[in-house]
Amino acid sequence: MKILRVFPRRTSHTPNDVLVFIGDPPLDRPEADEVHISCTFTWDKLKTERLKLAWGQYYSVVKVGGPAYDDPGNGFIPGMYLKEGITTTSRGCNNQCPWCLVPKREGKIRELQVQPGNIIQDNNLLQCSKTHIDKVLDMLTAQSDIAFSGGLDARLLTAWIADRIRNLKVRRVFLACDTEEAIKPLRKALKLLQIPAHHHKVRCYVLLKFEPDETILHALIRLLQVYEAGCIPSAQLYQPPDRFIEYPPEWKRFARLWERPAACYGYVTRLLKQIQGTGV
């Protein structure tokens, strides 16, 4: 069956083969049995519904789905809705973090067949069984430029997992630190990984403004704690599922500063020099 995949916007994870299209139908349209429109962000649903009508003018079967439509993710086909190299070996998560939609959409952790890939996009790989984690790590021994982009739960990282990760050809490991309480397990996980921070191999997702009264100063303190612990923060401004928050310019600038490793490193270096110069 020939399936065209359509996306309302392009991201770093969007497939790029000849059967992938972004937005409206082009003038030169290939023959296909079905059109699948995949929507990741809830604020793109209105555009997605419009695209369904547009593509429906030329194709008899047009299906809409994706995370924004609470797709539980039953299975994974490499290269279908994520570009080649990205793989998902499990779905769901057993945590109930108030800012996360994964448990509602995908339910509790479910192990899938391990498909080859060098970018692991699981929501919470370390909640899987030891047997499954071993299969994933075994698969990765044949890969290079490896990235754990879905993030590893710092609370679940053990010595044997850390040891196996260090023996892989890893480009990037992502952890997460979304609350002040997450600092302690983050520090413990970094000690287990033993990857020098200056290599920029270890990054940490840091959620900002989930608490409406969080100030830039409070956020700065958390980000500096993550940096001091030994990894480069990757700031993310909270977006709720039912709307898109247009943050004030000062918050946008602040988040952008902490999104890029080079800018983050430069900012911290300048800040430390200023503190030393004042004798604080």
C-alpha positions as CSV (number, residue, x, y, z in Angstrom):
1,M,0.0,0.0,0.0
2,K,1.3,3.4,-1.0
3,I,0.8,6.0,1.8
4,L,1.5,9.7,1.6
5,R,2.4,11.2,5.0
6,V,1.5,14.9,5.6
7,F,2.5,17.1,8.5
8,P,1.2,20.6,9.4
9,R,4.8,21.7,10.1
10,R,8.3,20.4,9.7
11,T,10.4,19.6,12.8
12,S,13.8,18.0,13.4
13,H,12.0,14.6,13.6
14,T,9.9,14.9,10.4
15,P,10.7,12.2,7.7
16,N,12.1,13.6,4.5
17,D,11.5,10.9,1.9
18,V,9.6,11.5,-1.4
19,L,6.2,10.5,0.1
20,V,6.3,13.2,2.8
21,F,4.6,16.5,2.4
22,I,4.3,19.6,4.6
23,G,1.1,21.5,4.4
24,D,-1.2,21.8,1.4
25,P,-1.2,19.5,-1.6
26,P,1.3,20.4,-4.3
27,L,0.5,20.8,-8.0
28,D,2.4,17.6,-8.8
29,R,0.7,15.0,-6.7
30,P,1.8,11.3,-6.7
31,E,-0.7,8.5,-6.8
32,A,-1.4,6.9,-3.4
33,D,-3.9,4.6,-1.7
34,E,-4.1,6.7,1.5
35,V,-3.0,10.0,3.0
36,H,-2.1,10.1,6.6
37,I,-1.9,13.5,8.3
38,S,0.1,13.4,11.5
39,C,-0.3,16.2,14.1
40,T,2.0,16.5,17.0
41,F,1.0,19.8,18.7
42,T,-2.6,20.5,19.8
43,W,-2.4,24.1,18.5
44,D,-1.9,22.6,15.0
45,K,-5.2,20.7,15.1
46,L,-7.2,23.5,13.4
47,K,-4.7,23.6,10.5
48,T,-4.7,19.8,10.4
49,E,-8.5,19.7,9.9
50,R,-8.2,22.2,7.1
51,L,-5.5,20.0,5.5
52,K,-7.8,17.0,5.7
53,L,-10.3,18.8,3.5
54,A,-7.6,20.1,1.1
55,W,-6.1,16.6,0.6
56,G,-9.5,15.0,0.5
57,Q,-10.2,16.9,-2.8
58,Y,-7.7,14.6,-4.5
59,Y,-7.6,11.4,-2.4
60,S,-10.5,9.2,-1.3
61,V,-8.9,8.0,1.9
62,V,-7.4,10.7,4.2
63,K,-6.8,9.8,7.9
64,V,-5.9,12.1,10.7
65,G,-3.9,11.1,13.8
66,G,-0.8,11.7,15.9
67,P,-0.1,12.7,19.5
68,A,-2.4,15.8,19.3
69,Y,-5.3,13.3,18.8
70,D,-4.3,11.2,21.8
71,D,-2.9,8.4,19.6
72,P,-1.8,5.7,22.0
73,G,1.0,4.6,19.7
74,N,0.3,1.0,19.1
75,G,3.5,-0.2,17.5
76,F,6.3,1.6,15.7
77,I,7.2,1.6,12.0
78,P,10.7,3.0,11.3
79,G,10.8,6.0,9.0
80,M,7.0,6.2,8.8
81,Y,6.1,9.2,11.0
82,L,9.6,9.9,12.4
83,K,12.7,10.2,10.2
84,E,15.0,7.3,9.6
85,G,17.4,6.7,12.5
86,I,14.8,7.6,15.2
87,T,13.4,4.6,17.0
88,T,10.8,4.1,19.7
89,T,11.0,0.9,21.6
90,S,8.3,1.5,24.2
91,R,5.2,3.6,24.7
92,G,3.6,5.2,27.8
93,C,4.9,6.1,31.2
94,N,4.0,5.0,34.8
95,N,4.7,8.5,36.2
96,Q,1.9,11.0,36.7
97,C,3.8,14.3,36.2
98,P,1.1,17.1,36.1
99,W,2.7,18.8,33.1
100,C,3.0,15.6,30.9
101,L,0.3,14.2,28.6
102,V,2.0,10.8,27.9
103,P,0.2,8.7,30.6
104,K,-3.2,10.1,29.4
105,R,-2.4,9.5,25.8
106,E,-0.4,6.3,25.9
107,G,-1.2,4.7,29.2
108,K,1.3,2.8,31.4
109,I,4.7,1.7,30.0
110,R,4.4,-0.8,27.1
111,E,7.4,-2.5,25.5
112,L,7.5,-2.7,21.7
113,Q,9.6,-4.7,19.4
114,V,13.1,-3.2,19.3
115,Q,13.7,-1.6,15.9
116,P,17.2,-0.4,14.8
117,G,18.0,3.2,15.2
118,N,20.6,5.5,16.7
119,I,18.2,8.0,18.3
120,I,16.1,6.6,21.2
121,Q,12.8,8.6,21.5
122,D,11.2,6.5,24.3
123,N,9.2,8.5,26.9
124,N,10.7,6.5,29.8
125,L,13.0,3.7,28.6
126,L,14.3,3.0,32.1
127,Q,10.8,2.0,33.3
128,C,11.0,-1.0,31.0
129,S,12.2,-4.5,32.1
130,K,15.9,-5.2,32.4
131,T,15.5,-7.7,29.5
132,H,14.0,-5.0,27.3
133,I,16.7,-2.4,28.2
134,D,19.4,-5.0,27.5
135,K,17.9,-5.6,24.0
136,V,17.9,-1.9,23.3
137,L,21.5,-1.5,24.5
138,D,22.5,-4.5,22.5
139,M,21.0,-3.0,19.4
140,L,22.9,0.2,20.0
141,T,26.3,-1.5,20.0
142,A,26.0,-1.6,16.2
143,Q,25.1,2.1,16.0
144,S,27.1,5.3,16.1
145,D,26.3,8.9,16.9
146,I,23.8,7.7,19.5
147,A,21.4,10.1,21.3
148,F,18.9,9.3,24.1
149,S,16.7,12.2,23.0
150,G,13.6,11.0,24.8
151,G,15.4,11.5,28.0
152,L,16.5,9.0,30.7
153,D,14.8,9.1,34.2
154,A,17.7,10.1,36.5
155,R,15.9,8.3,39.4
156,L,16.1,5.0,37.6
157,L,19.6,5.1,36.3
158,T,21.7,2.3,37.8
159,A,25.4,1.5,37.7
160,W,25.0,-1.3,35.1
161,I,23.0,0.9,32.7
162,A,25.5,3.8,33.1
163,D,28.4,1.4,32.5
164,R,26.8,0.1,29.3
165,I,26.0,3.6,28.0
166,R,29.6,4.7,28.5
167,N,30.7,1.9,26.3
168,L,28.5,3.0,23.4
169,K,29.3,5.6,20.7
170,V,27.1,8.2,22.4
171,R,26.7,11.7,21.0
172,R,24.1,12.9,23.5
173,V,22.3,11.8,26.7
174,F,19.3,13.8,27.9
175,L,18.1,13.8,31.5
176,A,15.4,16.0,33.0
177,C,15.2,18.3,36.0
178,D,11.8,19.9,36.0
179,T,11.5,20.7,39.8
180,E,13.9,21.6,42.6
181,E,13.4,18.1,44.1
182,A,14.9,16.6,40.9
183,I,18.3,18.1,41.5
184,K,19.5,15.4,44.0
185,P,18.7,12.4,41.7
186,L,20.2,14.3,38.8
187,R,23.5,14.7,40.6
188,K,23.5,11.0,41.5
189,A,22.9,10.0,37.9
190,L,25.7,12.3,36.6
191,K,28.1,10.7,39.0
192,L,27.1,7.3,37.7
193,L,27.5,8.3,34.0
194,Q,31.0,9.9,34.7
195,I,30.8,11.9,31.4
196,P,32.7,15.2,31.7
197,A,30.4,18.2,31.4
198,H,32.7,20.1,29.0
199,H,32.1,17.4,26.4
200,H,28.5,18.7,26.1
201,K,27.4,15.1,25.8
202,V,25.0,15.3,28.7
203,R,22.1,17.7,28.4
204,C,19.2,18.2,30.8
205,Y,15.6,19.3,29.9
206,V,14.5,21.9,32.4
207,L,10.8,23.0,32.3
208,L,10.2,26.7,33.0
209,K,7.0,28.5,34.1
210,F,4.9,25.4,34.8
211,E,4.2,27.2,38.1
212,P,2.6,30.5,37.0
213,D,4.3,32.5,39.7
214,E,7.9,31.4,38.8
215,T,10.1,34.3,38.3
216,I,13.2,34.6,36.0
217,L,15.3,34.7,39.1
218,H,13.9,31.4,40.5
219,A,14.3,29.8,37.0
220,L,17.9,31.1,36.8
221,I,18.8,29.5,40.2
222,R,17.4,26.1,39.0
223,L,19.3,26.3,35.7
224,L,22.5,27.2,37.5
225,Q,22.1,24.2,39.8
226,V,21.8,21.9,36.8
227,Y,24.9,23.5,35.2
228,E,26.8,23.2,38.5
229,A,25.8,19.5,38.8
230,G,27.6,18.8,35.5
231,C,25.3,19.0,32.5
232,I,24.2,21.6,30.0
233,P,20.5,22.8,30.6
234,S,18.0,22.8,27.8
235,A,15.3,25.1,28.8
236,Q,11.7,24.6,27.7
237,L,8.8,27.0,28.4
238,Y,5.7,25.1,29.5
239,Q,2.9,24.9,27.0
240,P,-0.5,23.5,28.1
241,P,-2.5,21.0,25.9
242,D,-5.5,23.3,25.4
243,R,-3.9,26.5,24.1
244,F,-0.6,28.1,23.1
245,I,0.9,30.6,25.7
246,E,2.5,33.6,24.1
247,Y,5.2,34.4,26.6
248,P,6.5,38.0,27.3
249,P,9.7,38.9,25.3
250,E,11.9,38.7,28.5
251,W,10.9,35.1,29.1
252,K,11.4,34.2,25.4
253,R,14.9,35.7,25.5
254,F,15.7,34.0,28.7
255,A,14.6,30.6,27.4
256,R,16.5,31.0,24.1
257,L,19.6,31.8,26.1
258,W,19.4,28.5,27.9
259,E,18.4,26.4,24.8
260,R,21.8,26.6,23.1
261,P,24.9,25.1,24.8
262,A,27.3,27.7,23.4
263,A,25.2,30.6,24.6
264,C,24.6,29.0,27.9
265,Y,28.3,28.4,28.5
266,G,29.2,31.9,27.5
267,Y,26.5,33.4,29.8
268,V,27.6,31.3,32.8
269,T,31.3,32.3,32.2
270,R,30.4,36.0,32.1
271,L,28.2,35.6,35.2
272,L,30.9,33.9,37.2
273,K,33.4,36.6,36.2
274,Q,31.0,39.3,37.4
275,I,30.4,37.5,40.7
276,Q,34.2,37.2,41.2
277,G,34.7,40.8,40.4
278,T,32.2,41.9,43.0
279,G,33.8,39.6,45.6
280,V,30.5,37.8,46.3
